[in-house]
């Protein structure tokens, strides 16, 4: 019974944070959405911050799963990296809470929203860094700084997917893959 109530609270909180953002969400709103008393929330979560952090952690786990599912050991490094980044950024673009948090970061610079989005980006960078390191270890790509390379690759994708389309026609997934191959793989591959 307790687990059901906790799951119900988490689901209601996710919806509430997605609608109002971190700053404007109150525990009263979450309680109302979950159809529980506010005191019931405090049986499971000591504060709004703790509740929010658990939701952010669940998003991070979803992102890790999306990235892991994107990898096919039979495919070349660049195809796996492209597929993983594209799917993760697509997840972020279509996930209601990450959309709201990105908006909140831009418009209000709310520290909790900034920290949540930093954790999401850090998760993606850590994943990329690990895959770049594995590829270097196997001799598939030239030696490079995996952390810096992961950062540059992610920022390129963010620019091509989110920023380019602010003033231009959106690029197709295929065009982005072609640009990724041109700008990175030709320079990183060993052969």
Secondary structure, DSSP 8 states (H G I E B T S, - for coil): -HHHHHHHHHHHHHHHHHHHHHHH--HHHHHHHHTS-HHHHHHH-SSHHHHHHHHHHHHHHHHHHHHHHH--TTS-HHHHHHHHHHHHHHHHHH-HHHHHHHHHHHHH--HHHHHHHHHHHHHHHHHHHHHHHHHHHTTSB----HHHHHHHHHHHHHIIIIIGGGTS----HHHHHHHHIIIIIHHHB--
